Amino acid sequence: MTIQPEGENIRKAVKWLGAERQADPSVPLHKLIDQACLQFNLSPNEAAYLERLARGARSDA
């Protein structure tokens, strides 16, 4: 079972983050997360979720 994030903004941020990581893997993950938080107006909880998701998906981050 996959846990889906609630809220349209966090879903958009997850998709955006994935696309940005594919487009340029050299950009530091923390910079992309910060940018996503601003761009998609994420709450602190949503930002923490996005970071956990991104770091869990990448063992070298």
N, C-alpha and C positions, 0 to 999 in steps of 0.2 A: 504494500500500500504506500502511495506517495502522498505526502502532506502538501496540499496546495496552499499557498499564501492567500489570505483574504485581501481584498482591495485591488482596484484596478491599477493604482500607482505602483504598488510593489510588483505586480505581474509585469507591467511595462518595464520596470527597472531591471528585473531579472533577465528579460529578453534582451534589453539594451546592453546590459553588462556582458552577456554571452557573446553578442555580436561584436562588441568592442574588443573583447579578449581575443576573438578570432582574427579580427582585422589587424590588431597590433599587440601581440603578446608581450612586447617589451615594456609597455606602459605599466608602472607599478599598480598592483591591485588596489592598494589603499587610495590612490588618486582617483581611480575609476569609481570606487565606492563613494568617495566624497562627492564626485561630480554627479553620480546617480542620485544621491540624497538631495542635492540642490535642484537638479533638473526635474525630479519627480516628486519633490516636496514630501519626502519620507519622514515619518515620525521617528523618534529615537528607537522604538521597538522594531519598526520596519528596517531601519538602518542596521541594527544588530542582527536581525534575521538575514538580511542580504549578505552581511559579512560572514556569518556562520555558514551560509549556503555556499558562498564563493570559496571560502577557505577549505571547506569540507570536500569540495569538488576538485581542488587542486592540492596535492600533497606537497608541492614544492613552493607554495606561496607563503 
